[in-house]
Amino acid sequence: MAILFNGLVCVAAPDEIATTRLGQIVAGYILVFWGLRLPLQWVFDAEPFLTKPVLRYGDRLLTVIFSVLVGIFTIAAFRLID
């Protein structure tokens, strides 16, 4: 539910997230969410279940996506780009 809500907020109100103080706070929340989710990729080791190459590549792609989301929401939360 949190991932769905985060996505809906970003799609429904991208201008508000980018320009308002409340949007900055929401971006900070989403940053914390993805920032905590990223290390869980290694805490919950899925390696025994990744029996096919496509599954291993998918797992690594998720890690890249989570890293990109942390970067995007760091920029949005701290307004590093105007």
Biotite code that builds the C-alpha atoms (Angstrom):
import biotite.structure as struc

atoms = struc.array([
    struc.Atom([0.000, 0.000, 0.000], chain_id="A", res_id=1, res_name="MET", atom_name="CA", element="C"),
    struc.Atom([2.823, 2.418, 0.793], chain_id="A", res_id=2, res_name="ALA", atom_name="CA", element="C"),
    struc.Atom([4.461, 1.885, -2.595], chain_id="A", res_id=3, res_name="ILE", atom_name="CA", element="C"),
    struc.Atom([1.122, 2.396, -4.350], chain_id="A", res_id=4, res_name="LEU", atom_name="CA", element="C"),
    struc.Atom([0.413, 5.566, -2.350], chain_id="A", res_id=5, res_name="PHE", atom_name="CA", element="C"),
    struc.Atom([3.899, 6.949, -2.997], chain_id="A", res_id=6, res_name="ASN", atom_name="CA", element="C"),
    struc.Atom([3.490, 6.358, -6.709], chain_id="A", res_id=7, res_name="GLY", atom_name="CA", element="C"),
    struc.Atom([0.024, 7.903, -6.825], chain_id="A", res_id=8, res_name="LEU", atom_name="CA", element="C"),
    struc.Atom([1.186, 11.024, -4.995], chain_id="A", res_id=9, res_name="VAL", atom_name="CA", element="C"),
    struc.Atom([4.107, 11.440, -7.388], chain_id="A", res_id=10, res_name="CYS", atom_name="CA", element="C"),
    struc.Atom([1.935, 10.999, -10.463], chain_id="A", res_id=11, res_name="VAL", atom_name="CA", element="C"),
    struc.Atom([-0.974, 13.109, -9.201], chain_id="A", res_id=12, res_name="ALA", atom_name="CA", element="C"),
    struc.Atom([0.982, 16.073, -7.838], chain_id="A", res_id=13, res_name="ALA", atom_name="CA", element="C"),
    struc.Atom([4.512, 16.308, -9.255], chain_id="A", res_id=14, res_name="PRO", atom_name="CA", element="C"),
    struc.Atom([4.480, 20.130, -9.345], chain_id="A", res_id=15, res_name="ASP", atom_name="CA", element="C"),
    struc.Atom([3.484, 20.374, -5.695], chain_id="A", res_id=16, res_name="GLU", atom_name="CA", element="C"),
    struc.Atom([6.194, 17.926, -4.650], chain_id="A", res_id=17, res_name="ILE", atom_name="CA", element="C"),
    struc.Atom([8.764, 19.935, -6.564], chain_id="A", res_id=18, res_name="ALA", atom_name="CA", element="C"),
    struc.Atom([7.727, 23.427, -5.427], chain_id="A", res_id=19, res_name="THR", atom_name="CA", element="C"),
    struc.Atom([6.000, 23.456, -2.015], chain_id="A", res_id=20, res_name="THR", atom_name="CA", element="C"),
    struc.Atom([7.207, 22.919, 1.532], chain_id="A", res_id=21, res_name="ARG", atom_name="CA", element="C"),
    struc.Atom([4.624, 20.165, 2.041], chain_id="A", res_id=22, res_name="LEU", atom_name="CA", element="C"),
    struc.Atom([5.878, 18.519, -1.134], chain_id="A", res_id=23, res_name="GLY", atom_name="CA", element="C"),
    struc.Atom([9.399, 18.665, 0.246], chain_id="A", res_id=24, res_name="GLN", atom_name="CA", element="C"),
    struc.Atom([8.201, 16.921, 3.411], chain_id="A", res_id=25, res_name="ILE", atom_name="CA", element="C"),
    struc.Atom([6.407, 14.253, 1.361], chain_id="A", res_id=26, res_name="VAL", atom_name="CA", element="C"),
    struc.Atom([9.559, 13.758, -0.704], chain_id="A", res_id=27, res_name="ALA", atom_name="CA", element="C"),
    struc.Atom([11.494, 13.396, 2.561], chain_id="A", res_id=28, res_name="GLY", atom_name="CA", element="C"),
    struc.Atom([9.082, 10.698, 3.723], chain_id="A", res_id=29, res_name="TYR", atom_name="CA", element="C"),
    struc.Atom([9.420, 8.844, 0.427], chain_id="A", res_id=30, res_name="ILE", atom_name="CA", element="C"),
    struc.Atom([13.215, 9.222, 0.654], chain_id="A", res_id=31, res_name="LEU", atom_name="CA", element="C"),
    struc.Atom([13.199, 7.602, 4.097], chain_id="A", res_id=32, res_name="VAL", atom_name="CA", element="C"),
    struc.Atom([10.914, 4.839, 2.796], chain_id="A", res_id=33, res_name="PHE", atom_name="CA", element="C"),
    struc.Atom([13.200, 3.937, -0.128], chain_id="A", res_id=34, res_name="TRP", atom_name="CA", element="C"),
    struc.Atom([16.313, 4.602, 1.958], chain_id="A", res_id=35, res_name="GLY", atom_name="CA", element="C"),
    struc.Atom([15.167, 1.939, 4.415], chain_id="A", res_id=36, res_name="LEU", atom_name="CA", element="C"),
    struc.Atom([13.978, -0.403, 1.675], chain_id="A", res_id=37, res_name="ARG", atom_name="CA", element="C"),
    struc.Atom([17.300, -0.382, -0.174], chain_id="A", res_id=38, res_name="LEU", atom_name="CA", element="C"),
    struc.Atom([19.389, -2.154, 2.519], chain_id="A", res_id=39, res_name="PRO", atom_name="CA", element="C"),
    struc.Atom([16.628, -4.722, 2.937], chain_id="A", res_id=40, res_name="LEU", atom_name="CA", element="C"),
    struc.Atom([17.710, -6.058, -0.454], chain_id="A", res_id=41, res_name="GLN", atom_name="CA", element="C"),
    struc.Atom([20.700, -7.549, 1.371], chain_id="A", res_id=42, res_name="TRP", atom_name="CA", element="C"),
    struc.Atom([19.092, -8.252, 4.745], chain_id="A", res_id=43, res_name="VAL", atom_name="CA", element="C"),
    struc.Atom([16.450, -10.527, 3.236], chain_id="A", res_id=44, res_name="PHE", atom_name="CA", element="C"),
    struc.Atom([18.701, -12.616, 1.047], chain_id="A", res_id=45, res_name="ASP", atom_name="CA", element="C"),
    struc.Atom([16.693, -13.974, -1.890], chain_id="A", res_id=46, res_name="ALA", atom_name="CA", element="C"),
    struc.Atom([19.696, -15.692, -3.478], chain_id="A", res_id=47, res_name="GLU", atom_name="CA", element="C"),
    struc.Atom([18.448, -19.269, -2.812], chain_id="A", res_id=48, res_name="PRO", atom_name="CA", element="C"),
    struc.Atom([15.274, -18.477, -4.751], chain_id="A", res_id=49, res_name="PHE", atom_name="CA", element="C"),
    struc.Atom([17.015, -16.846, -7.712], chain_id="A", res_id=50, res_name="LEU", atom_name="CA", element="C"),
    struc.Atom([17.488, -20.058, -9.642], chain_id="A", res_id=51, res_name="THR", atom_name="CA", element="C"),
    struc.Atom([17.239, -18.623, -13.160], chain_id="A", res_id=52, res_name="LYS", atom_name="CA", element="C"),
    struc.Atom([19.357, -15.885, -14.736], chain_id="A", res_id=53, res_name="PRO", atom_name="CA", element="C"),
    struc.Atom([16.302, -13.706, -15.388], chain_id="A", res_id=54, res_name="VAL", atom_name="CA", element="C"),
    struc.Atom([15.484, -13.773, -11.669], chain_id="A", res_id=55, res_name="LEU", atom_name="CA", element="C"),
    struc.Atom([19.054, -12.810, -10.714], chain_id="A", res_id=56, res_name="ARG", atom_name="CA", element="C"),
    struc.Atom([19.020, -9.931, -13.224], chain_id="A", res_id=57, res_name="TYR", atom_name="CA", element="C"),
    struc.Atom([15.619, -8.843, -11.955], chain_id="A", res_id=58, res_name="GLY", atom_name="CA", element="C"),
    struc.Atom([16.893, -8.761, -8.383], chain_id="A", res_id=59, res_name="ASP", atom_name="CA", element="C"),
    struc.Atom([19.859, -6.626, -9.404], chain_id="A", res_id=60, res_name="ARG", atom_name="CA", element="C"),
    struc.Atom([17.567, -4.365, -11.420], chain_id="A", res_id=61, res_name="LEU", atom_name="CA", element="C"),
    struc.Atom([15.408, -3.829, -8.325], chain_id="A", res_id=62, res_name="LEU", atom_name="CA", element="C"),
    struc.Atom([18.509, -2.771, -6.406], chain_id="A", res_id=63, res_name="THR", atom_name="CA", element="C"),
    struc.Atom([19.375, -0.271, -9.143], chain_id="A", res_id=64, res_name="VAL", atom_name="CA", element="C"),
    struc.Atom([15.800, 1.061, -9.208], chain_id="A", res_id=65, res_name="ILE", atom_name="CA", element="C"),
    struc.Atom([15.744, 1.487, -5.425], chain_id="A", res_id=66, res_name="PHE", atom_name="CA", element="C"),
    struc.Atom([19.077, 3.325, -5.593], chain_id="A", res_id=67, res_name="SER", atom_name="CA", element="C"),
    struc.Atom([17.758, 5.649, -8.303], chain_id="A", res_id=68, res_name="VAL", atom_name="CA", element="C"),
    struc.Atom([14.637, 6.370, -6.253], chain_id="A", res_id=69, res_name="LEU", atom_name="CA", element="C"),
    struc.Atom([16.776, 7.264, -3.238], chain_id="A", res_id=70, res_name="VAL", atom_name="CA", element="C"),
    struc.Atom([18.723, 9.669, -5.459], chain_id="A", res_id=71, res_name="GLY", atom_name="CA", element="C"),
    struc.Atom([15.618, 11.239, -6.980], chain_id="A", res_id=72, res_name="ILE", atom_name="CA", element="C"),
    struc.Atom([13.921, 11.808, -3.644], chain_id="A", res_id=73, res_name="PHE", atom_name="CA", element="C"),
    struc.Atom([17.136, 13.106, -2.065], chain_id="A", res_id=74, res_name="THR", atom_name="CA", element="C"),
    struc.Atom([17.174, 15.766, -4.788], chain_id="A", res_id=75, res_name="ILE", atom_name="CA", element="C"),
    struc.Atom([13.481, 16.524, -4.258], chain_id="A", res_id=76, res_name="ALA", atom_name="CA", element="C"),
    struc.Atom([13.574, 16.572, -0.448], chain_id="A", res_id=77, res_name="ALA", atom_name="CA", element="C"),
    struc.Atom([16.611, 18.820, -0.197], chain_id="A", res_id=78, res_name="PHE", atom_name="CA", element="C"),
    struc.Atom([15.823, 20.798, -3.373], chain_id="A", res_id=79, res_name="ARG", atom_name="CA", element="C"),
    struc.Atom([19.279, 20.267, -4.776], chain_id="A", res_id=80, res_name="LEU", atom_name="CA", element="C"),
    struc.Atom([18.088, 21.304, -8.232], chain_id="A", res_id=81, res_name="ILE", atom_name="CA", element="C"),
    struc.Atom([15.922, 24.365, -8.817], chain_id="A", res_id=82, res_name="ASP", atom_name="CA", element="C"),
])
